[in-house]
Amino acid sequence: MFESLRLNDDTTVDELLGAFRARQTHEQVLVAVVTVLGIALTASTLAFAWSRPFVRVRWANLFLGAGIALYYLNLAVQARDGTSRLLGLVPDRYHDHVGRLDAALCVVSAVAGVAVSVYVETNFTRLFERAVVIGFNQTDIVVGLVVVALVVDATRRAYGWSIALVAIGSIVYALVGPALPGFLSHTGFALRDIATYGAVRISGAYGFIMEIGATWVAIFIMFAGLARVYGALDVILGLGQRLGENLKSGVVHVAVISSMAMGSITGSAAANAATTGSFTIPMMKRQGVRKDYAAAIESVASSGGQIMPPVMGVAAFLMADILGVSYFRVIQAAFLPAILFYFSVGIAIQFAVLRHGWTTETSGRGGLISSLFGKRALVSAGYVALVVAAFRAGRNVLALGALESAAVALVALAVARLVHAVAFGPENTSTELAGALRRFFSGTHFLVPMSVLIYTLVVMRLSPLAAGLYTTLTMVGTMYVGNVLVAATSDDDDSDEPTVTSSVSAALVGTTIDTLRGFKRGALDMAPLVGVLASMGVIISMLTQTGLTQKISLRMISIGGGVLVVVLLLAMVSSILFGLGMPTPAAYILVQALVAPALVDLGVGAITAHLYVFYFAMLSAITPPVAVGVAVGARIADSSFMQSAVQALRIGAAGFLIPFALVANPSLITWTLSGTPIAAFAVFLGVVSLTAATIGHDGDETLTTPKRAVFLALAALALFGPALANTVGATAATGVQVGAAALALALFVAANAGATTGTPTADSR
């Protein structure tokens, strides 16, 4: 009956069934198991968030087993589809045999993942409470070694050898400790210790990192997968194209905004660059942007999304748990630094566009101001305000739960739409209502769950797990209500009741299929992260138990002679090196354990120290020689990797100094009434000055070398003026900082007072 039903991504049910039937029987079984397991994993994560029937670490074990099994089974499907990475290493004539072998190994690994998870669950009380005292048996040791081997192999398959080698190196280091020289030496581990500390003490692979991954991280990754199937990415890109028509810089800044939005959720610069870059890079090239710049812009924007609250590429959740502070405190501290970074990127891109003449003619429809403040935009903003107000009234006035309040908000929205339609007159009520509903549910409806997300996280200050649950359920509810309302009002005036009923039934079926596909997509997006988070737990356990983390912290302070600037530079280099080739959350977990303690010991605030190393771990994605974000962008743009990397370093240059500015201006993190506005003013102007110096343009003209030097000097004083406090006093240092910022502002105002579009040059740099 519904075979021809068209789903959200323009696929029909008949096409999905046809693709499934075209597979061989054993492949159909694999696909069916992956589908059921993926849907079940997302549904069970939501169920755990709703009821929390047992402790988080127990759920982490179950999640690890299911996630590892899902990942390996999906790899088995890919091996049979001919997309396994292993096939690229052998001649074509062996592809079928290698594919079969790889698929069989993946199935065995999936079964092993489920088996060890079941074993740990059935023996959980003994392992968690008594085994440390009474001892572990031989089966426990075997299970522990299997867990460690599985998570390391899953990490290698998902993210290559970079993280896997770190995990293997940490295990080897634990085993050969007595043979190592100097401060690297320790008493040494046996295989029994690797198994226990790595897994069956309910630590290591099951440690706090996996606990956060199985709850806070998982629910947001799954929410993102569901949103993608519902069409959120298409909405972002479509909105970007419409805005680009009204911006002189065209789609360039739109690429930054869309990449920022997606990068905040995904937590992977490479994945984000591949997802949004496949759309934005061709759009920028069509506008005339040079291909190396297009790749650089996308890679910087994709990398920086991971420092943008409220999700911060899932690192915000990890940081809150590691520091033992509220999640709200982390996103509050990260807010101004993230705005600083994207402000610097936006200014750098604007200067580059003006310098090279990559501007577009503004459209004749009123420009950006008209788009932002036109009637339709204001009406949409009014509806969003109504939804937020109704949700708050349900919570605070009617004392309802979050789900009931979300239902009240949806009812208020429907009533408001109906009143708006009736206001156009009885003869046009049906048509206007149908048009209004279609316009709202063509993209604006995504603001409803996002409003719930912001409200539950920032206002109610719920845990990320609870906020993710309510946001996901609100989005699902919004899609059902919206699709049913649109279907019920989409028929012509001469349509009969059975047609309306059929349309509503089709909408319900289509939304249900999309929801289940979203559940599967979210679980598949999360599955590769399961192995890497567990591996990071093993690494941290090995390094901590051998005492290496404390030794590195002391050694850094010793090498730096106790001088903060030197230790900051060492921490920068270490964070970038440890982050090369790694997803930012994994890189952050590693560098916070190895590097951040040295900064804290020298008096840097704990949150500031963690943000400092996190920034540089993030910037490793655009730092040669690896620069995974740039590599993906350059491949899409068909540009030189090194040329793209050089332009990415220019565009993101301010990002490499912002972490130092955070240490020099702690009020950007701690938020004081008097200090924060002054520091924000000065640092923002310092960032603009630095960007002008690195790009070589001030918004009006190409800068000469002396002018670049002036802006560079002003940037240094505006960014790091408080560092002079020990020399000239705190008051004088603040005066120097504000004075430099004010002078930079005066120079920019004077240069741009009469500027139009700037003069493009033939400079090919």
Buried (B, 14 or more C-beta within 10 A) or exposed (E): EBEEBEBBEEBBBEBBEEEEEEBEEEBEEBBEBBBEBBBBBBBBBBEBBBEEEEEBBBBBBBBBBBBBBBBBBBBBBBBBEEEBEBBEEEEEEEBEEBBEBBBEBBBEBBEBBBBBBEBBEEBBEEBBEEBBEEEBEEEBBBBBBBBBBBBBBBBBBBBBEBBBBBBBEBBEBBBBBEEEEEEBBBEBBEBBBBBBBBBBBBBBBBBBBBBBBBBBBBBBBBBBBBBBBBBBBBBBBBBBBEBBBBBBBBBBBBBBBBBBBBBBBBBBBBBBBBBBBEBBBBBBBEBBBBBBBBBBBBBBBBBBBBBBBBBBBBBBBBBBBBBEBEBBBBBBBBBBBBBBBBBBBBBBBBBBBBBBEBBBEBBEEEBBEEBEEEEEEEBBBEBBEBBBEBBBBBBEEEEBEBBEBBBBBBEBBBEBBBEBBEEBEEEEBBBBBBBBBBBBBBBBBBBBBBBBBBBBBBBBEBBBBBBBBBBBBBBBBBBBBBBBBBBBBBBEEEEEEEEBEBBBBBBBBBBBBBBBBBBBBBBBBBBBBBBBBBBBBBBBBBBBBBBBBEBBBBBBBEEBEEEBEBBBEBBBEBBBBBBBBBBBBBBBBBBBBBBBBBBBBBEBBBBBBBBBBBBBBBBBBBBBEBBBBBBBBBBBBEBBBBBBBBBBBBBBBBBBBBBBBBBBBBBBBBBEEEBBEBBBBBBBBBBBBBBBBBBBBBBBBBBEEEBBEBBBBBBBBBBBBBBBBEEEEEEEBBBBBBBBBBBBBEBBEEBBEEEEEBEBBEEEE
